[in-house]
């Protein structure tokens, strides 16, 4: 059996399409897929954090005090 791994709506799916790959190859593919997902999540969190900081800075800049 051959397994094909695809990413579908943030889920990695395995499909049996023929002769099996060696377990070590499949394990490596799964590990690489997890690493990709972790990097994507970290990047997404970084972007969200930057947007929040920018929004907070803009809100602070819009507050004017008059003495």
C-alpha positions as CSV (number, residue, x, y, z in Angstrom):
1,X,0.0,0.0,0.0
2,X,1.1,3.6,-0.7
3,X,-0.1,6.3,1.6
4,X,-0.5,9.9,0.4
5,X,-0.7,12.6,3.0
6,X,-2.7,15.7,2.2
7,X,-3.6,18.8,4.3
8,X,-7.3,19.3,4.4
9,X,-8.8,22.1,6.5
10,X,-5.9,21.9,9.0
11,X,-6.1,18.2,9.2
12,X,-3.5,15.8,7.7
13,X,-5.2,13.0,5.9
14,X,-3.7,9.7,4.9
15,X,-5.0,7.9,1.9
16,X,-4.3,4.2,1.0
17,X,-3.6,4.1,-2.7
18,X,-1.5,1.0,-3.2
19,X,1.6,-0.6,-1.8
20,X,2.6,0.4,1.7
21,X,5.6,2.7,2.3
22,X,8.1,1.7,4.9
23,X,7.0,2.8,8.3
24,X,10.1,4.9,8.8
25,X,9.3,6.9,5.6
26,X,5.7,7.4,6.7
27,X,6.8,8.4,10.2
28,X,9.2,10.9,8.7
29,X,6.4,12.3,6.5
30,X,4.1,12.7,9.5
31,X,6.9,14.4,11.6
32,X,7.6,16.8,8.7
33,X,3.9,17.5,8.4
34,X,3.7,18.3,12.2
35,X,6.7,20.6,11.8
36,X,5.1,22.4,8.9
37,X,1.9,22.9,11.0
38,X,3.9,24.2,14.0
39,X,5.7,26.7,11.8
40,X,2.4,27.8,10.2
41,X,0.8,28.2,13.7
42,X,3.8,30.2,15.0
43,X,3.7,32.4,11.9
44,X,0.0,33.0,12.3
45,X,0.4,33.8,16.0
46,X,3.2,36.3,15.2
47,X,1.0,38.1,12.6
48,X,-1.9,38.2,15.0
49,X,0.3,39.6,17.8
50,X,1.7,42.3,15.4
51,X,-1.8,43.3,14.4
52,X,-2.8,43.6,18.0
53,X,0.2,45.7,18.9
54,X,-0.3,48.0,15.9
55,X,-4.0,48.4,16.8
56,X,-3.1,49.2,20.4
57,X,-0.5,51.7,19.3
58,X,-3.0,53.4,17.0
59,X,-5.6,53.6,19.8
60,X,-3.0,55.1,22.1
61,X,-2.0,57.6,19.5
62,X,-5.6,58.7,19.0
63,X,-6.0,59.6,22.7
64,X,-5.2,63.3,23.1
65,X,-4.8,65.0,26.5
66,X,-5.1,68.7,26.8
67,X,-3.7,70.6,29.8
